[in-house]
Amino acid sequence: MDRQQIAEEVLAAVGGADNVTANDICMTRLRLLTSDPSLVNTEQLSSARGVLGFVKRGANGIEVVFGPGKVEAVHEAIAGITGIDSDEDAFSGPMAQPAPLHVHITPNPLRDAALTQSEEDGAIRVAPEAEGSVDELMSLLDELPAGDDAEDPPEPLPADDLAEPEDESEDENEAPARVLVINGPNINMLGIREPDIYGHDTYQTLLRTCQEAAADAGFDDCTCFQSNHEGDLIDAIQDAYGSYAGIVINPGAYTHTSIALLDAAKAVGLPIVEVHISKLEDREDFRQVSYIRAACFETISGEGIEGYRRAIFDLAAHVGL
């Protein structure tokens, strides 16, 4: 794989070399700061060779995920094209601030080229590396401003002055309601995989269904993520903490095996709906056990991809949209 060509594809997808103001690498992630984030073409970036996924960080930052051993070479090529050397300090602000941190995730293009989604659909992709995510989260928490437990809280305002400032504060701090849809192994093979069980709808159709349902249900944003790897699914659940109002999850076969997914779901404490395309009650005995169910307020099974629509609407009602 030609690192120079990959670098050119990535740069073209993020608005060209002139749109990059800083770059760096962190583990298997290529970090880029852009001058104009609206120029980033998420569909094009998703389709770039070697790209496993990406995460938006802050207003102008983006991390592009590559496999082990690839990111260094691509970073070197990008530095050569842009003429900008690696600058770790450039990412200490926009990459680390907790308030603007919004993780957007979708399926891996290398596993199914047809799974890419346009920016208008609101879905982009990432396959986060398992290592470091907990440390990153803890570092973000360390930087959160002091709240009710601060040693020197500000003096209370007089009663006559409370109404208007409080309303303004609510308007400024009200976070958009986002829903994260997580899909586990082999769900990216919809339409190909055992259509007599899972139907003929493709994964791309499922993504469109989720986007449309989320908009109709009142969510501001719907992010879709798919991975065949358990650690990626755990990272996605962890990354949802503080960024999403709730999760719709179909862990696939990990439903019946993964206590780790259950632990992650319990740790973040978000409202979660479990979804299964096929009707598990009518399937093999080993599919009758669901570990993730203990962290979910509802399970929807056997409604095909329309089960996702119902799950998103039920989640919206649960969070008060």
Contacts in CASP RR format, 6 or more apart in sequence:
PFRMAT RR
TARGET T0000
AUTHOR 0000-0000-0000
METHOD contacts of the structure
MODEL  1
MDRQQIAEEVLAAVGGADNVTANDICMTRLRLLTSDPSLVNTEQLSSARG
VLGFVKRGANGIEVVFGPGKVEAVHEAIAGITGIDSDEDAFSGPMAQPAP
LHVHITPNPLRDAALTQSEEDGAIRVAPEAEGSVDELMSLLDELPAGDDA
EDPPEPLPADDLAEPEDESEDENEAPARVLVINGPNINMLGIREPDIYGH
DTYQTLLRTCQEAAADAGFDDCTCFQSNHEGDLIDAIQDAYGSYAGIVIN
PGAYTHTSIALLDAAKAVGLPIVEVHISKLEDREDFRQVSYIRAACFETI
SGEGIEGYRRAIFDLAAHVGL
1 49 0 8 1.000
1 50 0 8 1.000
1 70 0 8 1.000
3 70 0 8 1.000
3 73 0 8 1.000
3 74 0 8 1.000
3 76 0 8 1.000
3 77 0 8 1.000
4 77 0 8 1.000
4 81 0 8 1.000
5 49 0 8 1.000
6 48 0 8 1.000
6 49 0 8 1.000
6 50 0 8 1.000
6 70 0 8 1.000
6 74 0 8 1.000
6 77 0 8 1.000
7 74 0 8 1.000
7 77 0 8 1.000
7 78 0 8 1.000
7 81 0 8 1.000
8 81 0 8 1.000
9 44 0 8 1.000
9 48 0 8 1.000
9 49 0 8 1.000
10 30 0 8 1.000
10 45 0 8 1.000
10 48 0 8 1.000
10 51 0 8 1.000
10 64 0 8 1.000
10 74 0 8 1.000
10 78 0 8 1.000
11 17 0 8 1.000
11 20 0 8 1.000
11 78 0 8 1.000
11 81 0 8 1.000
11 82 0 8 1.000
12 44 0 8 1.000
13 40 0 8 1.000
13 41 0 8 1.000
13 42 0 8 1.000
13 44 0 8 1.000
13 45 0 8 1.000
13 48 0 8 1.000
14 20 0 8 1.000
14 32 0 8 1.000
14 34 0 8 1.000
14 39 0 8 1.000
14 40 0 8 1.000
14 41 0 8 1.000
14 45 0 8 1.000
14 62 0 8 1.000
15 34 0 8 1.000
15 36 0 8 1.000
15 39 0 8 1.000
15 40 0 8 1.000
15 41 0 8 1.000
16 39 0 8 1.000
17 81 0 8 1.000
17 82 0 8 1.000
18 35 0 8 1.000
19 34 0 8 1.000
19 35 0 8 1.000
19 36 0 8 1.000
19 39 0 8 1.000
20 32 0 8 1.000
20 33 0 8 1.000
20 34 0 8 1.000
20 35 0 8 1.000
20 78 0 8 1.000
20 82 0 8 1.000
20 84 0 8 1.000
21 33 0 8 1.000
21 34 0 8 1.000
21 35 0 8 1.000
21 60 0 8 1.000
21 84 0 8 1.000
21 90 0 8 1.000
22 31 0 8 1.000
22 32 0 8 1.000
22 33 0 8 1.000
22 84 0 8 1.000
22 87 0 8 1.000
22 90 0 8 1.000
22 91 0 8 1.000
23 30 0 8 1.000
23 31 0 8 1.000
23 32 0 8 1.000
23 33 0 8 1.000
23 75 0 8 1.000
23 78 0 8 1.000
23 79 0 8 1.000
23 82 0 8 1.000
23 84 0 8 1.000
23 86 0 8 1.000
23 87 0 8 1.000
24 31 0 8 1.000
24 75 0 8 1.000
24 86 0 8 1.000
24 87 0 8 1.000
24 88 0 8 1.000
24 90 0 8 1.000
24 91 0 8 1.000
25 31 0 8 1.000
25 71 0 8 1.000
25 72 0 8 1.000
25 75 0 8 1.000
25 86 0 8 1.000
26 63 0 8 1.000
27 71 0 8 1.000
27 129 0 8 1.000
27 131 0 8 1.000
27 132 0 8 1.000
28 52 0 8 1.000
28 65 0 8 1.000
28 66 0 8 1.000
28 67 0 8 1.000
28 68 0 8 1.000
28 69 0 8 1.000
28 70 0 8 1.000
28 71 0 8 1.000
28 129 0 8 1.000
29 55 0 8 1.000
29 63 0 8 1.000
29 64 0 8 1.000
29 65 0 8 1.000
29 66 0 8 1.000
29 71 0 8 1.000
29 129 0 8 1.000
30 63 0 8 1.000
30 64 0 8 1.000
30 65 0 8 1.000
30 66 0 8 1.000
30 71 0 8 1.000
30 74 0 8 1.000
30 75 0 8 1.000
30 78 0 8 1.000
31 57 0 8 1.000
31 61 0 8 1.000
31 62 0 8 1.000
31 63 0 8 1.000
31 91 0 8 1.000
31 95 0 8 1.000
32 61 0 8 1.000
32 62 0 8 1.000
32 63 0 8 1.000
32 64 0 8 1.000
32 78 0 8 1.000
33 60 0 8 1.000
33 61 0 8 1.000
33 90 0 8 1.000
33 91 0 8 1.000
33 94 0 8 1.000
34 40 0 8 1.000
34 60 0 8 1.000
34 61 0 8 1.000
34 62 0 8 1.000
35 60 0 8 1.000
37 59 0 8 1.000
37 60 0 8 1.000
37 61 0 8 1.000
37 62 0 8 1.000
40 62 0 8 1.000
40 119 0 8 1.000
41 119 0 8 1.000
42 54 0 8 1.000
42 117 0 8 1.000
42 118 0 8 1.000
42 119 0 8 1.000
42 122 0 8 1.000
42 123 0 8 1.000
42 124 0 8 1.000
42 125 0 8 1.000
43 116 0 8 1.000
43 117 0 8 1.000
43 118 0 8 1.000
43 119 0 8 1.000
45 51 0 8 1.000
45 54 0 8 1.000
45 64 0 8 1.000
45 124 0 8 1.000
46 53 0 8 1.000
46 54 0 8 1.000
46 106 0 8 1.000
46 109 0 8 1.000
46 116 0 8 1.000
46 117 0 8 1.000
46 124 0 8 1.000
46 125 0 8 1.000
47 109 0 8 1.000
47 113 0 8 1.000
47 116 0 8 1.000
50 66 0 8 1.000
50 67 0 8 1.000
50 70 0 8 1.000
50 110 0 8 1.000
51 64 0 8 1.000
51 65 0 8 1.000
51 66 0 8 1.000
51 109 0 8 1.000
52 65 0 8 1.000
52 66 0 8 1.000
52 67 0 8 1.000
52 108 0 8 1.000
52 110 0 8 1.000
52 126 0 8 1.000
52 127 0 8 1.000
53 64 0 8 1.000
53 65 0 8 1.000
53 105 0 8 1.000
53 106 0 8 1.000
53 108 0 8 1.000
53 109 0 8 1.000
53 124 0 8 1.000
53 125 0 8 1.000
53 126 0 8 1.000
53 127 0 8 1.000
54 62 0 8 1.000
54 63 0 8 1.000
54 64 0 8 1.000
54 65 0 8 1.000
54 124 0 8 1.000
54 125 0 8 1.000
54 126 0 8 1.000
55 62 0 8 1.000
55 63 0 8 1.000
55 65 0 8 1.000
55 103 0 8 1.000
55 104 0 8 1.000
55 105 0 8 1.000
55 126 0 8 1.000
55 128 0 8 1.000
55 239 0 8 1.000
56 62 0 8 1.000
56 102 0 8 1.000
56 103 0 8 1.000
56 104 0 8 1.000
56 124 0 8 1.000
57 63 0 8 1.000
57 91 0 8 1.000
57 94 0 8 1.000
57 95 0 8 1.000
57 101 0 8 1.000
58 94 0 8 1.000
58 95 0 8 1.000
58 97 0 8 1.000
58 100 0 8 1.000
58 101 0 8 1.000
58 102 0 8 1.000
59 94 0 8 1.000
59 100 0 8 1.000
60 94 0 8 1.000
61 91 0 8 1.000
61 94 0 8 1.000
61 95 0 8 1.000
63 95 0 8 1.000
63 126 0 8 1.000
65 126 0 8 1.000
65 127 0 8 1.000
65 128 0 8 1.000
65 129 0 8 1.000
66 74 0 8 1.000
75 86 0 8 1.000
79 85 0 8 1.000
79 86 0 8 1.000
94 100 0 8 1.000
96 139 0 8 1.000
96 140 0 8 1.000
96 143 0 8 1.000
97 143 0 8 1.000
98 140 0 8 1.000
98 141 0 8 1.000
98 143 0 8 1.000
98 144 0 8 1.000
101 140 0 8 1.000
101 243 0 8 1.000
102 178 0 8 1.000
102 243 0 8 1.000
103 126 0 8 1.000
103 128 0 8 1.000
103 223 0 8 1.000
103 236 0 8 1.000
103 239 0 8 1.000
103 240 0 8 1.000
103 243 0 8 1.000
104 122 0 8 1.000
104 123 0 8 1.000
104 124 0 8 1.000
104 125 0 8 1.000
104 126 0 8 1.000
104 221 0 8 1.000
104 223 0 8 1.000
105 124 0 8 1.000
105 125 0 8 1.000
105 126 0 8 1.000
105 128 0 8 1.000
105 180 0 8 1.000
105 223 0 8 1.000
105 224 0 8 1.000
105 225 0 8 1.000
105 236 0 8 1.000
105 239 0 8 1.000
106 115 0 8 1.000
106 116 0 8 1.000
106 117 0 8 1.000
106 123 0 8 1.000
106 124 0 8 1.000
106 125 0 8 1.000
106 126 0 8 1.000
106 207 0 8 1.000
106 223 0 8 1.000
106 224 0 8 1.000
106 225 0 8 1.000
106 226 0 8 1.000
107 115 0 8 1.000
107 125 0 8 1.000
107 183 0 8 1.000
107 188 0 8 1.000
107 203 0 8 1.000
107 224 0 8 1.000
107 225 0 8 1.000
107 226 0 8 1.000
107 227 0 8 1.000
108 115 0 8 1.000
108 125 0 8 1.000
108 127 0 8 1.000
108 188 0 8 1.000
108 226 0 8 1.000
108 227 0 8 1.000
108 228 0 8 1.000
109 115 0 8 1.000
109 116 0 8 1.000
109 125 0 8 1.000
111 188 0 8 1.000
111 226 0 8 1.000
111 228 0 8 1.000
112 188 0 8 1.000
112 189 0 8 1.000
112 203 0 8 1.000
114 202 0 8 1.000
114 203 0 8 1.000
114 204 0 8 1.000
115 188 0 8 1.000
115 203 0 8 1.000
115 204 0 8 1.000
115 207 0 8 1.000
115 226 0 8 1.000
116 125 0 8 1.000
117 123 0 8 1.000
117 124 0 8 1.000
117 125 0 8 1.000
117 204 0 8 1.000
117 207 0 8 1.000
117 211 0 8 1.000
117 224 0 8 1.000
121 207 0 8 1.000
121 208 0 8 1.000
121 211 0 8 1.000
122 211 0 8 1.000
122 221 0 8 1.000
122 222 0 8 1.000
122 223 0 8 1.000
123 207 0 8 1.000
123 211 0 8 1.000
123 222 0 8 1.000
123 223 0 8 1.000
123 224 0 8 1.000
124 223 0 8 1.000
125 225 0 8 1.000
126 225 0 8 1.000
126 236 0 8 1.000
127 227 0 8 1.000
127 229 0 8 1.000
127 232 0 8 1.000
128 232 0 8 1.000
128 235 0 8 1.000
128 236 0 8 1.000
128 239 0 8 1.000
129 235 0 8 1.000
130 231 0 8 1.000
130 232 0 8 1.000
130 234 0 8 1.000
130 235 0 8 1.000
133 235 0 8 1.000
133 238 0 8 1.000
133 239 0 8 1.000
134 238 0 8 1.000
137 238 0 8 1.000
137 239 0 8 1.000
137 241 0 8 1.000
147 153 0 8 1.000
157 165 0 8 1.000
176 220 0 8 1.000
176 221 0 8 1.000
177 218 0 8 1.000
177 219 0 8 1.000
177 220 0 8 1.000
177 221 0 8 1.000
177 245 0 8 1.000
177 316 0 8 1.000
177 319 0 8 1.000
177 321 0 8 1.000
178 219 0 8 1.000
178 220 0 8 1.000
178 221 0 8 1.000
178 222 0 8 1.000
178 223 0 8 1.000
178 243 0 8 1.000
178 244 0 8 1.000
178 245 0 8 1.000
178 246 0 8 1.000
179 214 0 8 1.000
179 217 0 8 1.000
179 219 0 8 1.000
179 221 0 8 1.000
179 222 0 8 1.000
179 223 0 8 1.000
179 244 0 8 1.000
179 245 0 8 1.000
179 246 0 8 1.000
179 247 0 8 1.000
179 248 0 8 1.000
179 312 0 8 1.000
179 315 0 8 1.000
179 316 0 8 1.000
180 222 0 8 1.000
180 223 0 8 1.000
180 224 0 8 1.000
180 225 0 8 1.000
180 236 0 8 1.000
180 240 0 8 1.000
180 243 0 8 1.000
180 244 0 8 1.000
180 246 0 8 1.000
180 247 0 8 1.000
180 248 0 8 1.000
181 210 0 8 1.000
181 222 0 8 1.000
181 223 0 8 1.000
181 224 0 8 1.000
181 225 0 8 1.000
181 247 0 8 1.000
181 248 0 8 1.000
181 249 0 8 1.000
181 308 0 8 1.000
181 312 0 8 1.000
182 225 0 8 1.000
182 226 0 8 1.000
182 233 0 8 1.000
182 236 0 8 1.000
182 237 0 8 1.000
182 247 0 8 1.000
182 248 0 8 1.000
182 249 0 8 1.000
182 250 0 8 1.000
182 251 0 8 1.000
183 203 0 8 1.000
183 206 0 8 1.000
183 224 0 8 1.000
183 225 0 8 1.000
183 226 0 8 1.000
183 227 0 8 1.000
183 249 0 8 1.000
183 250 0 8 1.000
183 252 0 8 1.000
184 226 0 8 1.000
184 227 0 8 1.000
184 228 0 8 1.000
184 233 0 8 1.000
184 250 0 8 1.000
184 251 0 8 1.000
184 252 0 8 1.000
184 253 0 8 1.000
184 254 0 8 1.000
185 227 0 8 1.000
185 228 0 8 1.000
185 229 0 8 1.000
185 252 0 8 1.000
185 253 0 8 1.000
185 254 0 8 1.000
186 193 0 8 1.000
186 228 0 8 1.000
186 252 0 8 1.000
186 253 0 8 1.000
187 203 0 8 1.000
187 206 0 8 1.000
187 226 0 8 1.000
187 250 0 8 1.000
187 252 0 8 1.000
187 277 0 8 1.000
188 203 0 8 1.000
188 226 0 8 1.000
188 228 0 8 1.000
189 203 0 8 1.000
190 198 0 8 1.000
190 199 0 8 1.000
190 201 0 8 1.000
190 202 0 8 1.000
190 203 0 8 1.000
190 205 0 8 1.000
190 206 0 8 1.000
190 277 0 8 1.000
190 305 0 8 1.000
191 198 0 8 1.000
191 199 0 8 1.000
191 200 0 8 1.000
191 201 0 8 1.000
191 202 0 8 1.000
191 203 0 8 1.000
197 278 0 8 1.000
198 277 0 8 1.000
198 278 0 8 1.000
198 304 0 8 1.000
199 277 0 8 1.000
199 304 0 8 1.000
201 304 0 8 1.000
201 305 0 8 1.000
203 226 0 8 1.000
205 305 0 8 1.000
206 305 0 8 1.000
206 308 0 8 1.000
207 224 0 8 1.000
209 305 0 8 1.000
209 306 0 8 1.000
209 308 0 8 1.000
209 309 0 8 1.000
210 222 0 8 1.000
210 224 0 8 1.000
210 248 0 8 1.000
210 308 0 8 1.000
210 309 0 8 1.000
210 312 0 8 1.000
211 222 0 8 1.000
211 224 0 8 1.000
212 309 0 8 1.000
213 222 0 8 1.000
213 308 0 8 1.000
213 309 0 8 1.000
213 312 0 8 1.000
213 313 0 8 1.000
214 221 0 8 1.000
214 222 0 8 1.000
214 312 0 8 1.000
215 222 0 8 1.000
216 313 0 8 1.000
217 312 0 8 1.000
217 313 0 8 1.000
217 315 0 8 1.000
217 316 0 8 1.000
217 321 0 8 1.000
218 316 0 8 1.000
218 321 0 8 1.000
219 245 0 8 1.000
219 312 0 8 1.000
219 316 0 8 1.000
219 321 0 8 1.000
222 312 0 8 1.000
223 244 0 8 1.000
225 232 0 8 1.000
225 233 0 8 1.000
225 236 0 8 1.000
227 233 0 8 1.000
227 236 0 8 1.000
230 254 0 8 1.000
230 258 0 8 1.000
230 260 0 8 1.000
230 261 0 8 1.000
231 260 0 8 1.000
233 251 0 8 1.000
233 254 0 8 1.000
233 258 0 8 1.000
233 261 0 8 1.000
233 264 0 8 1.000
234 260 0 8 1.000
234 261 0 8 1.000
234 264 0 8 1.000
237 247 0 8 1.000
237 249 0 8 1.000
237 261 0 8 1.000
237 264 0 8 1.000
237 265 0 8 1.000
237 267 0 8 1.000
237 268 0 8 1.000
238 264 0 8 1.000
238 267 0 8 1.000
238 268 0 8 1.000
240 246 0 8 1.000
240 247 0 8 1.000
240 268 0 8 1.000
240 270 0 8 1.000
241 267 0 8 1.000
241 268 0 8 1.000
241 269 0 8 1.000
241 270 0 8 1.000
244 270 0 8 1.000
245 270 0 8 1.000
245 271 0 8 1.000
245 315 0 8 1.000
245 319 0 8 1.000
245 321 0 8 1.000
246 270 0 8 1.000
246 271 0 8 1.000
246 272 0 8 1.000
246 315 0 8 1.000
246 319 0 8 1.000
247 265 0 8 1.000
247 270 0 8 1.000
247 271 0 8 1.000
247 272 0 8 1.000
247 273 0 8 1.000
247 315 0 8 1.000
248 272 0 8 1.000
248 273 0 8 1.000
248 275 0 8 1.000
248 308 0 8 1.000
248 311 0 8 1.000
248 312 0 8 1.000
248 315 0 8 1.000
249 265 0 8 1.000
249 272 0 8 1.000
249 273 0 8 1.000
249 274 0 8 1.000
249 275 0 8 1.000
249 292 0 8 1.000
249 296 0 8 1.000
250 274 0 8 1.000
250 275 0 8 1.000
250 276 0 8 1.000
250 277 0 8 1.000
250 308 0 8 1.000
251 258 0 8 1.000
251 261 0 8 1.000
251 274 0 8 1.000
251 292 0 8 1.000
252 276 0 8 1.000
254 261 0 8 1.000
254 292 0 8 1.000
255 274 0 8 1.000
255 276 0 8 1.000
255 287 0 8 1.000
255 290 0 8 1.000
255 291 0 8 1.000
255 292 0 8 1.000
256 286 0 8 1.000
256 287 0 8 1.000
256 289 0 8 1.000
256 290 0 8 1.000
256 291 0 8 1.000
257 291 0 8 1.000
258 291 0 8 1.000
258 292 0 8 1.000
259 291 0 8 1.000
261 291 0 8 1.000
261 292 0 8 1.000
262 291 0 8 1.000
262 292 0 8 1.000
262 294 0 8 1.000
262 295 0 8 1.000
265 272 0 8 1.000
265 292 0 8 1.000
265 295 0 8 1.000
265 296 0 8 1.000
266 294 0 8 1.000
266 295 0 8 1.000
269 295 0 8 1.000
271 297 0 8 1.000
271 315 0 8 1.000
271 318 0 8 1.000
271 319 0 8 1.000
272 292 0 8 1.000
272 295 0 8 1.000
272 296 0 8 1.000
272 297 0 8 1.000
273 296 0 8 1.000
273 297 0 8 1.000
273 298 0 8 1.000
273 299 0 8 1.000
273 300 0 8 1.000
273 311 0 8 1.000
273 312 0 8 1.000
273 314 0 8 1.000
273 315 0 8 1.000
274 290 0 8 1.000
274 292 0 8 1.000
274 293 0 8 1.000
274 296 0 8 1.000
274 298 0 8 1.000
274 299 0 8 1.000
274 300 0 8 1.000
275 299 0 8 1.000
275 300 0 8 1.000
275 301 0 8 1.000
275 307 0 8 1.000
275 308 0 8 1.000
275 311 0 8 1.000
276 299 0 8 1.000
276 300 0 8 1.000
276 301 0 8 1.000
276 302 0 8 1.000
277 302 0 8 1.000
277 303 0 8 1.000
277 304 0 8 1.000
277 305 0 8 1.000
277 307 0 8 1.000
278 301 0 8 1.000
278 302 0 8 1.000
278 304 0 8 1.000
279 301 0 8 1.000
279 302 0 8 1.000
280 287 0 8 1.000
280 288 0 8 1.000
280 290 0 8 1.000
280 301 0 8 1.000
280 302 0 8 1.000
281 288 0 8 1.000
281 301 0 8 1.000
290 299 0 8 1.000
293 299 0 8 1.000
297 318 0 8 1.000
298 311 0 8 1.000
298 314 0 8 1.000
298 318 0 8 1.000
300 307 0 8 1.000
300 310 0 8 1.000
300 311 0 8 1.000
300 314 0 8 1.000
303 310 0 8 1.000
END
